[in-house]
Amino acid sequence: MKNLRLLGYLLALSLFIYSCDSNSNEAPLGEYEKGLLIINEGNFSSRDGDISHYNFNTGDVQQNIFEKVNNRPFAGLVQSLIENEDKFYIVSNTGKVEIVNKNTFQSLGSVEGDELNIPRSATIANSKIYISDWGPYDANFASPNSFIAIVNNTLGGEIAKKAKTSSRPESFHQINNDLLIACSAARTIDVMRIGVDTVGRSIEVTGTPVRFLENGGKLFLFARNSSAVFFHEINKTDYSITNTTEINIPNPTSKLTLGENGEAYVITSTGWPDYNDAVAKISITSGQVLNASLYEGNGFYGIGFDDFDKNIYVSENNGFQGSGTAIVINQSGTEVKTIATGVGPSGFLFKR
């Protein structure tokens, strides 16, 4: 009987050890793996852009998490935050791209130096980093020498090639081994074959292109002018514009987020000196303005929609005089809560 008890004890111990060993291969959750990431552009003069993290469960906010983790300031103006696999690419329009582990924000590498001028966005394809860059301004503050900078390592390093594009490339969309590039000043979609890495053709569009988006299984280019927004439906085979939905609304900005059921929310602004801003609700499906002033204020600088809680997140920049605020509103336009941010909050990334 004693031997049987000893055998049972040893068996239970071995199962416990095995269980511990099998679980030890699971990577622990990173501090920033879940929650809301707030992109803070920063003030132009001080270049103090960074990322804030909001914990949905506790309500805690951490500011400047890049600086906190890496013991150095980001030292730039954050233009965009691009997610790819286990990395974030933090694009600064003051001339660099920082690469971090997306769960811990630990620095993994960077792209910087004199060859970058005004980076706007980035994408990863064919184990390379493609960075859209306006290029240097000419005497008239135009951008005739815009380009895509190509880096042959997803962890950064030197620029291997510059591929000329139409003026002021912004965002990318990957499809059919091609990169579609929204070029705002030229008002074109440039098409670049991945691997060939040169622009093969340009497609003219109405309005100033902002970014690509997918809705209801369709691919659109969102564009705007001073009195309307445009949703250009793109043929996924030859990239021609098959249909354009024009929605007339005064003073639309480039800040737009998709909601539910073909709806979207766009920030409108009268600009200087009044800065009368509003969140407008529109329907891509019907081409109608559903509510031109769902929520009003001033200094609106970014917008996002949380698919989980169905709320709209609007950032207020406070005139870039110190910290900003993220305002959470429901779909009726009622304020739910506010969240403290860094300087110049301009966008949101929801990690549920």
N, C-alpha and C positions, 0 to 999 in steps of 0.2 A: 504493500500500500504506500509506504514512504517513497519507494522508487517511482511509483506511478505519479504521486504528487510532484516529485522532483522533475519528472519528465514533462508534466503539464506546465509547470513553472517555466522550464527552459523553452518550451514551445511558444508560450505567451510572450516571453522576452524576445525571442527571435522574430516573432511577428511584429512586435513594437519597433524593434530596430529596423526591420525591413520597411515598415511604414514611414519611419523618419527618413531613411535613405531615399525612398521613392519620391517623397515630397521635397527633398533638398534640391532637386533639379528644377523646381518651379521658381521662376524669377519673381522676387518680391515686387509688390506694386510700388511704382514710383510715386513720389509725393505729388506729382502733377499729372498723373495718368488720368484722373477723373476731375471734373470740375469745369469752370468757365475760364477761358483764357481771354484777357482783354488786351488788345493791341493799343499801346500808347505811342503815338507818333513822336511826341517830344516837342520842345520849343526849338525853333530854328537857330536862335542865337546860342543856346546852351547845349544843344544836341543831346538831350537827356531822355531819349526814347527808351522804352523797355516794355516788358510784359507783366501784367498783373494776373494773379490767380485767385478765383473765388471758389470756395468750397460750398457746394449746394447743401450739404448735410449740416454743417456747423455755422454757416454764414460768415466764416472767417475770410479775410482778404489779405493776401500778401502782395506787396508792391515790389517792383524791380527784381523779379525773380532771377533774371539772367545775372544781374550784379550780385545778388545774394549767393547764388550757387558757385559762381566763378571768381568771386572776390575781385572783380574789376567792373567798371561801368560799361554798358553797351556802347556808349559814346557814338551815337548816330541817331538819325531820324528813321524810325521804323515805318517802312512803306507797306510791307505785307509779310504774312506768316504762312509758309507753305509746308504742308504735311506730306511726307513720303515715307512709307513703311515705318521704321523706328526712329525717324529723324524729323526735326523741324529745320527749315531754312528761313532765317530771319533776314529779310531784305531791307537794307538801309539805302534810301535814295541819296545819301551823302557819300556813297562809294564803297560799299562792302556787303558781303553776305556772311552771316555767322551761322554755323551748323551745330546743332545741339541734339542730344538724346531727348526724344520727345516726352519721356516719362520723368526724367530727372533734371533736364535743362543743363546737364553737364556739357561743356564745350567739346566738340569733336574735331573742329577745323574751321577754316574760313576761306573766303575769296576776297581779296582786297588788293589795293595798289593803284597806281596811276592809270591803269588801263580801264578801270571802271569810272564812269562819269556820273550818271543819274540812273542807277538801277531801279526798276519798277516791280518786277515779279520774277519768278523762276519756276522751272519744272525739271523733272528728272526723266530721262529717256535714254535707252541704250547705254546705261551705266555712266551717263554724263550729266552735268548740270548745264542747263540752258538758262541764261539770264537776259531778260529784256532790258535794254538800256537806251535812254533817249540820246545819248551822246552829248558832245559839248554844244553849248549855245553859240550861234554866230552873232554878228554885230547887232542883229535885229531880234535877238532872243528866239530865233527859230531853231529847229533841230534837223538840219539837212543830212547829218551824218549819224543817224541812229543805227543801232546794230543789236545783234544777239551775241553775247559772250558765251563761249563754250569751254567748259572745264572737263577734262578727261578723267575726273575722279569725283565720286559722290561725296567725298570727305573734304573737297576743296583743293586749293593749290593754285597753280598758275593758269592763266587763260591760254588755251591752246589755239583758239581761232576766234575771229570776229566776223560774223556774217552780216552783211548790210541788209537793212530792212527799210520799208517805208517809214515815214516820220513818226516818231514817238510810239514805239511798241509798248503795249501794256500787258495784258494777260494772255495765257496760252490755253489751248485745248488739244489733247492728243486723240487722234483718230486715224485708223487705217495706215499706221506707220508714218503719219504726217503730223506736223505741228501747225495748228491754226493760230495766228497771232493777230490780236486786235490792235490796230495802229490808229491812235486817236487823232493826230494832226492830219495824217494823210486820208483818213476816213476810208480805210481799206481793211480787208482781211488778207494778210499775207499767208502763203502756204509754203512750208518748208518740209522737205522730205528728210526724215530722221536718218542719219548716217551720211547722206549727201551733204546736209547742213548748209544748204544755200536756198534762198527764196526762189521758188520756181515761177510763181505768178501772184498777182494781187487782184482782189475782187472789191470793187467799189461798193460802198453802202451809204445810205442816208443817215445823217446825224453823226455825232462823235462817238465812236465805239468805246465801250467801257469794259465789258467782260462777257464771256460765254456762260450759258447756264442751260441746264436740262430740266424740262418740265413736261410731264405727261408722255414720256418716251420720245419727245422731240428735242432737237438741239436748236438753241436760239443764240443770237448775238444781241445783247442789250446795248442800245445807243440812245443818245438824247440830243436835243438842242434847247434853246431858251424857252420853248413853249410846248414841247411834246417829248414823249419817250417812244422808242421804237423797239419792237421785238421782231428781229429778222429771223425767220425760220430757215435753217440751213439744211440743204440736201446732204445726207451723210455719205453719199458716194462721190459726187463731183463738186460739192461745197457751194453750189449755186444757191441763190436766195429764192426759195420757192414761194414765200409769202411774207408780208410785213404787216404787223399789227401796230398801228399808230394810235397813241392815246394822248389827247390834247390836255395838258395841264401846265399852268404857269410855273416858271422857275424851278424845274426839276434839277436835282443834283445827280451826281454819279452814285450816290449812296442808295442802294436798293437791296432788299432781301426777299426771298420767296416765302410765302405763307403756305396755306393749304388750298386745295381745290382750284388750282390755277390762279390764285390771288397772289399779290405782291404788295410790299410796302416800300415807298420811296420818300426820301426827305426832299422837301421843297424849301427854297430860301430866297428871299428878296436880295440878300447880299448887303454889302456896305451901302449906306451907313445904318440902315434900320435893323437888318438881320431878323426879319420876321420869319421864323422857321415853322414847319409843320411836318407831321407824318401823314402822308396821303395813302389811302388804300385803293388799289386798282385791280382790275381783272384782266389778265392776259387772255383768258378764254373769250370774254365778251368784248374786250377793247374799251371798257367803260371805267370811269372814275367812280368808285363806290363811296368814297368819303374823302373830300379834298383836305380836310383838317381833322383827322382822327385825334391828333394830339398836337398842341401848339407850345412854342417856347422860343428860345434863341440859343445859338451856339451849337446846334445839332451837327454832329460830325461823323457819326457812324450808326449803323443799324444792323440788327440781327434777329432771327426768329428761332426760338427754341422748340424743336419738334416734340420734346418731352412734355413741357408744361404749357405749350401753345401760347406763350407770352412773347411780346415784342420788346427787344432791348434797344434803347436809344442812348447814344453817348452825347454828353454835353461838354464842350471843351473849356468853358469858363474863360474864354478869351486868351487861352494859353498862359494865364496868370496863375501858376500853381496847379494843383490837382484838379482833375475833372470829376464827372459823375456819370454813372450808368443809371438810367431811369428805366424801370421795368413797368410796362403797361400791359393790360389785357386787351383782347380783341375789341372791346367796347371803348377803348381809349382811357380807361381808368387807371391811375397810377397804383401799382402794387407795392413797390419798394424801390429804394435807391441803393447803389453800391459805389463806394469810393474807388476811384481809379488813379492812374498816374497822369502825366501831362499830355493833353491832346489825345484823348481816347478816340480811336477811329474805326475799330472793328471788333468782332467777337468770334470765338471758336468754341463750340459747345462739345464737351467730352463727357458723355453720360456713361 
